[in-house]
Amino acid sequence: MIKSNPHKTKYVFCLLIIIIFFSNNILFAKDITNQKERNLKITLNYNVNIEGKRSTIVNLTSLLPKTIIGKQEISNMTFSPQPDNTFSQFGNQYAQWKLKGENINNVIEIRFNAKIYQQILKEKTKDIRISKQEILTFLKKEKYIAVNNNSIKQAKNSIKISNNDIKQVNEILNFVIHKMKPSKASRNMLGAVKALKNGKGDCTDYTDIFVTLCRQFKLPAKHISGYILTKNASIGHSWAEVYTKEKGWIIVDPLHMDQKLGNFNKLDNKYLAFSSIRNDPILGKGMLYSWNVKKAKKAKIIPQLIAIDQ
């Protein structure tokens, strides 16, 4: 009969528990945003709370995400209640609701599936060419994007010039990170010139500066509005897309890269884009949605986006 050593048995048992503990921690600690593709079920709610009169009218317009080749796929979109109108304009998609009544306490719900792809610059990509019209659209001067402003020209002169678009984008990014410091999110729209002068700003300010400098270098660039989808939260955010001869449109997040929350060469798949328009005439001052109310004592509409990984 073989007798077991109680001390050795206890040691093996404890070692096994430790291995299981760390294995589980590694499993649960796996970064869901650091994968080639990510499948999500998403619910975007608008909580509408209006204290008004019988004749009170609320108009809500929401951006809707769309499929973008190589970046995101959107499918199975449903609404509750159904919108009064859906349409596409300026490359964006919209839904509109008109609510009537005295006291309105509604939840407007938009559900859809999303597949988001990781951006790895070293991987081969298809030759994605854009039209002359698209090039002109994303090179031009517009509100908050002050191309050819003297201070922007001076900034350009201090940035190293490269014959490679990817390297040039990286040089512009490094300049923005060096010149700017993150600040709390603000509703004030500074634009590239004022933000650069202040030397600090939020995601919108960082993106405005970066996009303006890219356009100054004749690199077509977009200001993107959407949501960041992390493991713990979903928040509204702004970032950029720049067209490069080597890789087509690439995502660059100047603020998060300054905060060490993003990597230029290998970007997490946490970006869900809704808009590529900096000055949206449909939304006015809104970045992701807008609303107005007539004849109300109190009015509040609060958006909430919930993303569940599959």
N, C-alpha and C positions, 0 to 999 in steps of 0.2 A: 504494500500500500504506500502510495506516494503522499507525503504530507506537504501541504502548502505552507509557505512562509507568510504569516499574517502581515508582516511589515512590507514584504515585497508585493503582496496582493494589494495592500492599501496604496502603495506607491504607483502601481500600474493603473489602478482605478482612478487615482487623482490625476495621473498623466493623461488618461483617456478623457476625463472631464475637461481638462485644460484644452486638449486638442479640439474637442467638440465645441467648446466655448469660443475659441478663436476662429474656428471654421465658420461658425454661425455668424460671428461678427463680420468676418470677411464677406460672407454672403449678403448680409443685410447692408453692409457698408458699400457695396458695389454701386458705383456712380451711374445712375440710370441715364444721365445726360452725356455720358462718355461712351456711347454706342453708335454704330454706323447708322442705324435707324431706330426710331422710337415711335411706338403706336400708342395713341391716347384716345380716350373718350372725354369730350369736353362739353361742359355746360356753361353758357354765359347767361347770367340772370341780370335783369334790371328790376330792382325793387322800387316800385312807384308808390309814393305816399303823398297824397294831395288832400288838403283841407280847403274846400272851395264852395262854390254855389252850384245851383242846378245847371247853369250855363257854362260851367268850367270846361275848358278844352285843353288837353295836353297833347303835344306833338313830339314824338321821339324818333330820332334817326340814328341808326346804328350801322357802323361798318361791319361787313361780313368778310371773313377770310376766304381766299381763293387758292386753287392749286397753282404752285409756282414750280416749274420743271427743275428738278435737281435739289429743291429746297423743302417743299412741303406739298402734301397731297391732302385735299379736303373732300370728304364724302359723307353721305347720309345725313344731310342737314335737315332738321325739322324745327318748327316753331310752335309755341303755345303762348298766347293765341296767335293765329295766323296774322301776318302783317297786312296792312291795307295796301302796301305797295312794295315791290322789290325791283331794283333796276341797277344797271351798270353805267358808269360814267367816269371819264378821266382815268380809266384803267382800274378803278375800284368798284366794289359791289356794296349795295346798301339795302337796308330794310327800314320801312317806316310804319309807325303805328299812330293812330289818332284815337285818344281816349276821351270820353265825355262823361260828365256826372258831377254829383255834389262832392262826395268824399270818395276818392279813388285810392284803393289799396290793392294794387295788382302786382303780380310777378310776371314779367315778360321773359320767356325762356327760349333760348336758342341752343339746340343740341347738334353736335356733329362729331365725326371721327377725324382725327388728324394723324398723319404720318410725317415725322420731321426727320430730315437727313442731316447727318454730321458733315461738317465741312473740313476736309483735310487737303491742304494745298499741295502736298506732295503727290497725291493720287492723280492719275490721268483723268481728264475731263473731255467731254465732247466739244468740238469747235462750235461755240455759240456766238453767232454774229448778230449784230443789231442794226436796225435801219438808220439811215441818215437823220430821219425825223426824230427817232429816239435819242440819238446822239445830241442833236441840237436841244431837245427838251431838257436833258440833264446836264447841259453845259451852261445854260443861260443864267443870267442874273434874275433874282426874284426877291420878294420880301423875305428878310432874315438871311438870305444867301447873297451877300454883297460882293459878287465877283467884280474885279477891277477896281474895287475901293483901294485907296492909297495904302491904308494900313495892311490890307490883305496882300497887296503887291510887295510891301516891305517884308512881310512874313514869308512870302514865297522866296524872296531873295536870300533868306537865311537857311533855306532847306536845300540839302544836297540833291543835285539832279542825277537821275539814273535813266539809262536807256531801256531798262526793264520795268514794265508796269507794276509788277508785284513788289519789286524793291522800292519803286517810287512811292507806292502806297504806304509801305512800311516806314519810309523816311518821313512822310507827312504825319503818320500816326505818332511816331516818336516825338516830332515837334509839338504836337498838340498835348501829349502827355507831359512833356517838359514844361510847357507854358501854363498849363491849367492845373487847378486843384479842385477836387469834388466839393460840392456844397449841397445843402438840402434841396429837395425838389421844390420848385416854385411855379406858380401859374404865370408869372411875368415872362413874357417873351423878349429876350434881349437881342437875339440875332447874333450873327458871327462877329461883327465889328465890336459891339459893346461887350460881349462875353470875353473876347480876346483881350480887350483893354482891362476888364475887371480881373482877369486871370483866374477866375473860378466860375463854376456853374454846375448845372445838373445834366442829365442825359441829353436833353434837348439842346442845350448850349454846346456841349461837346460835339454833338452830331452836326449842328449848324456850322461850326468852325471847320470840322473835318471835311464836310461836303463842299464848303466854299473853297477850301484850299485845293481839293481834288479837281474841282472845275477850273480853278485858276491854272492848274497844270494840264488842262485839256483832257482830264480823265472824267468821263461821264459818271455822275454820282447821284444817288437817291437818298432822301431822308425817309427812313422807314419808321412807321408807328405800329406797335403791336403789343404783345405780352411776352414776358419772360416766364417760362414754366420750369421751376426748380422742383426739388423733391418736397419742399416745405411750403411753397407759396407760388402764387401767380400774380404778377404785378404789371401794370402798364409801363411801357419802356420805349425809348427811341434809340435807333442805331442806324448804320449806313450800309448801303450796297454800292460798290464801285465796279465799273466795267474795266476789265483788263484783257489785253490781247492774249495772255497766256492761259487764263482760267475763266473767261467770261465774267459774269456778275459774281462778286464775292462779298460776303458779309464782314463788316468791321464794326466792332463795338468800342468806340474810343473811351467811354467812361469806365466800363467794366475792365477793359485792358489796363487802364490806369490804376484801377483798384485791385489788380491781379486776380480778377474773377473771370478772365477770358484769355485765350491763347491765340495769337495771330495765325500760326501755322496749323493748329488743330482746334477748331472751335466746337464747343459743346452744342448738342442739338436741343437747345432750350428756347429757340426763337420762333415765335408764331407771328408771322407778319399779317397785318390787316390793310395797311396803306403805304403807298410809295409817293404820296403827294405832300409836300411841305405846307402849302397854302390851299386847303381844300375849300372850294366855294360852296359845297353842299353843307359841310359841317361848320363853316365859319371859324370861330376860335377853338372849336373842339378838335381834339386829335383822334379820338376813337368813336365818339358819339356826341350828339348835341340834342337839346330839348328846349322847348319853350312852353309856357302855360299862360292862359288868359283867364282873368277873374278868379284868382285863388288867394286865400289868406296865407296859407303855408304850402310850400312845395319842396319836395326832395325826391331825387332819383339817384339810387346808389347801384353801381354795377358790381358784379362779382363773377369772376371766372374760376371755375373748378376744373382741374385737369387730373384725370386718373390714368396712370400707365397700365397698359394691358399686357 
